[in-house]
Amino acid sequence: MKAAPQSALLARLEHLLGAGGVLTAESDTAPLLTDQRELYRGKAVAVALPDTAPRVAAVLALCNETGVAVVPQGGNTGYCGGATPDESGAQLLVSLRRLNRIRAVDALNYSLVAEAGCVLADVQRAAEEADRFFPLSLGSEGTCQIGGNLSTNAGGLHVLRYGMMRDLVLGLEVALADGRLLSALTTLRKDNTGYDIKSLFLGAEGTLGIITAASLKLYPRMSAAATAFAAIRDPRAAVQLLARLREASGERVSAFELIPRLAVELTTRHIPGVRDPLDAPHAWYVLCELTSARPDRLDTILTESLEQALGAGLVADAALARNEGERAGFWKLRETIPEAQRRDGASLKHDVAVPVAAIAQFIERAGEWVRANVPDGRLIAYGHVGDGNLHFNLNQAPGADRAAFLARGEAIKRVIHDMVVREFGGSFSAEHGIGRLKVGELERYAPPVELDLMRAIKRAFDPNGILNPGKVLR
Ligand SMILES: Cc1cc2nc3c(=O)[nH]c(=O)nc-3n(C[C@H](O)[C@H](O)[C@H](O)COP(=O)(O)OP(=O)(O)OC[C@H]3O[C@@H](n4cnc5c(N)ncnc54)[C@H](O)[C@@H]3O)c2cc1C
């Protein structure tokens, strides 16, 4: 392996990818060289835009031969800097956006084959057109891509019923570091033939190969939904209400999101069109949704459950969506929380998970610590409470000094992550991955044996270390 002069590399890339397949002008590349949260600003030798899986593999073969590091990029909506090249200017960014065909939809087999650069919302639409449902749903679904979703093992709104991206995959096609193409686009539900190699690429954040296509599981299309925005007594009541709803609906709860008052205040202030669904303010809310493929009595089930919860003191008030517009309004409030946080000022984010039953105790303990120790920050803990996943975020308080607030980020993170992992047996990265941001955290908290195995796998898949170096593992 030897480093290639840039001009020779660019000439070979252009030969492989044709006109329009390689970007070098700053005006084209600049938007791709900063991550979603603007934590990192990288440089790249160029941006490659392969439009077929064999071309992705050929780019990797070239980079492996010439010792050029490769950073795969999907929609660039990731929160951990995984899709941003480093500052050296020597890495090649490989954008998958031209690899965006739906190759097959098989309604009878409840499966679909999509290329890695398909935008998630387009995959959802393709499923719907076949009278089917693809359940992965995230606030970024209009931009993020299937390859990015697979590589971060994305979670989102429907995990409590359908699982994470890992649970929605049947097979993969992957370009390997040495330029071979692994074709395992099976649509089988059962296949116990040795090690499950595909699962290693899920959540690997581009460090073991570049995913070029995936066969995905589909479900019956939903034809009924009942959605409520309910004020609850406290986070403990949320967990109890969830348990009641699961029982009453026969496992038809498809989303159950915890929302604090501050999230309602920030979204109604910063996002046009968002309004508070309830008349009076409350400290905590849940947005819950039941769905069914049949025209069931979901509204009745949800109303009765909420009335009983009101009687039991778990719920203080609730609004049931009366039409699609109101339902969309509730969801807009939930999905624009990250954007409202961004517009409000600096924020410190912690994507943590604890066992569902411990979530209230965690919020109490960690919330108490924040109130006592971070006077210049306001807690905005929200998220997928049905999976025990909280975005335990702090926003800069009004009038607080931005730089001073951000400077305390490391120390605050240490306390929160230590509490999550060591006291609650939880995770410091529930759904956003490691990227560049949390490499040190993985080293701190992962058992040494697990880290050894991860490093051995990395060496086996990428002996020359060209695939997204410095991400996940150092
Ligand atoms: C408003 C908003 C809401 C969000 N909500 C959620 C949420 O609810 N749940 C959640 O899990 N995440 C959420 N995210 C984070 C983000 O959208 C997800 O992590 C998403 O899966 C990233 O997809 P992407 O295509 O943007 O990937 P990118 O950001 O482009 O890349 C992410 C990582 O995957 C690698 N990668 C990308 N494509 C490939 C490929 N084809 N092969 C190999 N590696 C690849 C990159 O190198 C990088 O390491 C949210 C983000 C935003 C902005």
PDBQT file of the ligand as one rigid body, heavy atoms in Angstrom, charges set to zero:
ROOT
HETATM    1  C1  LIG A 501     -33.933  15.945  13.307  1.00  0.00    +0.000 C 
HETATM    2  C2  LIG A 501     -33.214  14.656  13.535  1.00  0.00    +0.000 A 
HETATM    3  C3  LIG A 501     -33.852  13.628  14.203  1.00  0.00    +0.000 A 
HETATM    4  C4  LIG A 501     -33.195  12.411  14.415  1.00  0.00    +0.000 A 
HETATM    5  N1  LIG A 501     -33.866  11.422  15.062  1.00  0.00    +0.000 NA
HETATM    6  C5  LIG A 501     -33.264  10.232  15.235  1.00  0.00    +0.000 A 
HETATM    7  C6  LIG A 501     -33.956   9.173  15.883  1.00  0.00    +0.000 A 
HETATM    8  O1  LIG A 501     -35.089   9.311  16.329  1.00  0.00    +0.000 OA
HETATM    9  N2  LIG A 501     -33.314   7.985  15.998  1.00  0.00    +0.000 N 
HETATM   10  C7  LIG A 501     -32.036   7.786  15.516  1.00  0.00    +0.000 A 
HETATM   11  O2  LIG A 501     -31.522   6.666  15.623  1.00  0.00    +0.000 OA
HETATM   12  N3  LIG A 501     -31.360   8.786  14.927  1.00  0.00    +0.000 NA
HETATM   13  C8  LIG A 501     -31.931   9.990  14.777  1.00  0.00    +0.000 A 
HETATM   14  N4  LIG A 501     -31.242  11.004  14.164  1.00  0.00    +0.000 N 
HETATM   15  C9  LIG A 501     -29.836  10.794  13.748  1.00  0.00    +0.000 C 
HETATM   16  C10 LIG A 501     -29.662  10.364  12.276  1.00  0.00    +0.000 C 
HETATM   17  O3  LIG A 501     -30.704  10.833  11.469  1.00  0.00    +0.000 OA
HETATM   18  C11 LIG A 501     -29.534   8.843  12.159  1.00  0.00    +0.000 C 
HETATM   19  O4  LIG A 501     -28.348   8.435  12.800  1.00  0.00    +0.000 OA
HETATM   20  C12 LIG A 501     -29.507   8.325  10.709  1.00  0.00    +0.000 C 
HETATM   21  O5  LIG A 501     -29.600   6.914  10.741  1.00  0.00    +0.000 OA
HETATM   22  C13 LIG A 501     -28.247   8.707   9.935  1.00  0.00    +0.000 C 
HETATM   23  O6  LIG A 501     -28.447   8.440   8.556  1.00  0.00    +0.000 OA
HETATM   24  P1  LIG A 501     -27.644   9.255   7.442  1.00  0.00    +0.000 P 
HETATM   25  O7  LIG A 501     -27.989   8.691   6.121  1.00  0.00    +0.000 OA
HETATM   26  O8  LIG A 501     -27.843  10.714   7.602  1.00  0.00    +0.000 OA
HETATM   27  O9  LIG A 501     -26.155   8.849   7.813  1.00  0.00    +0.000 OA
HETATM   28  P2  LIG A 501     -24.803   9.753   7.862  1.00  0.00    +0.000 P 
HETATM   29  O10 LIG A 501     -24.935  10.816   8.894  1.00  0.00    +0.000 OA
HETATM   30  O11 LIG A 501     -24.479  10.193   6.485  1.00  0.00    +0.000 OA
HETATM   31  O12 LIG A 501     -23.783   8.657   8.339  1.00  0.00    +0.000 OA
HETATM   32  C14 LIG A 501     -23.868   8.058   9.611  1.00  0.00    +0.000 C 
HETATM   33  C15 LIG A 501     -22.752   7.007   9.751  1.00  0.00    +0.000 C 
HETATM   34  O13 LIG A 501     -22.999   5.928   8.849  1.00  0.00    +0.000 OA
HETATM   35  C16 LIG A 501     -21.929   5.801   7.913  1.00  0.00    +0.000 C 
HETATM   36  N5  LIG A 501     -22.547   5.474   6.617  1.00  0.00    +0.000 N 
HETATM   37  C17 LIG A 501     -23.477   6.188   5.929  1.00  0.00    +0.000 A 
HETATM   38  N6  LIG A 501     -23.856   5.505   4.830  1.00  0.00    +0.000 NA
HETATM   39  C18 LIG A 501     -23.155   4.345   4.818  1.00  0.00    +0.000 A 
HETATM   40  C19 LIG A 501     -23.113   3.213   3.957  1.00  0.00    +0.000 A 
HETATM   41  N7  LIG A 501     -23.874   3.139   2.876  1.00  0.00    +0.000 N 
HETATM   42  N8  LIG A 501     -22.285   2.188   4.271  1.00  0.00    +0.000 NA
HETATM   43  C20 LIG A 501     -21.493   2.253   5.378  1.00  0.00    +0.000 A 
HETATM   44  N9  LIG A 501     -21.487   3.294   6.219  1.00  0.00    +0.000 NA
HETATM   45  C21 LIG A 501     -22.313   4.326   5.947  1.00  0.00    +0.000 A 
HETATM   46  C22 LIG A 501     -21.189   7.122   7.941  1.00  0.00    +0.000 C 
HETATM   47  O14 LIG A 501     -19.815   6.962   7.606  1.00  0.00    +0.000 OA
HETATM   48  C23 LIG A 501     -21.377   7.524   9.396  1.00  0.00    +0.000 C 
HETATM   49  O15 LIG A 501     -20.420   6.876  10.188  1.00  0.00    +0.000 OA
HETATM   50  C24 LIG A 501     -31.861  12.243  13.960  1.00  0.00    +0.000 A 
HETATM   51  C25 LIG A 501     -31.208  13.292  13.295  1.00  0.00    +0.000 A 
HETATM   52  C26 LIG A 501     -31.867  14.493  13.084  1.00  0.00    +0.000 A 
HETATM   53  C27 LIG A 501     -31.138  15.581  12.359  1.00  0.00    +0.000 C 
ENDROOT
TORSDOF 0
